[in-house]
Amino acid sequence: MHGWGHLVFALPLTIRQTISQMLAQGPWSALELAGDLCLTRREVEEHLEHLGRSLGRRRLDAPGRCPACRGQRIDGPWFQVKP
């Protein structure tokens, strides 16, 4: 008797799963993610917001100033998922 139980189908990753895997490898900016995934920066930010909620984190807002020196010029924000 032949059944389907022995077949394993590899489903493609969702955009959020792809972003999560990318962030697990190291920090990325929203602009870099958008370029690599052919999305707009806003679309990436929406996915990051959802990922942040899924991981039990707070909202992912860019700080207005550098938290260390309080200067107005800031690079990023950079996002990363740590296991």
Phi, psi and omega in degrees: 000132180255131178233176181267355185298336182276350181271134176242121180262130177269108179277144178294151180286149173285169178299317181294323177295321178296314178300315180300317179294322178296317181290334177290338180277341181158176183287144178223148170272160178299324180293320177294316178300316180300316180296316181288331184259003181056046177239168173278160179300320180297319178298317178297317180299323177294318178294321179295321176301314181295316178299319179300317178292321180296326181272003179076022180263172176282179177300153182257077179262145174285134177292147179287329180223163177296124181292337182278309186254353181065014175289160183275339181272126182221142179259131178121210005285157178249142183239147178204147175248122178254134181292000000 
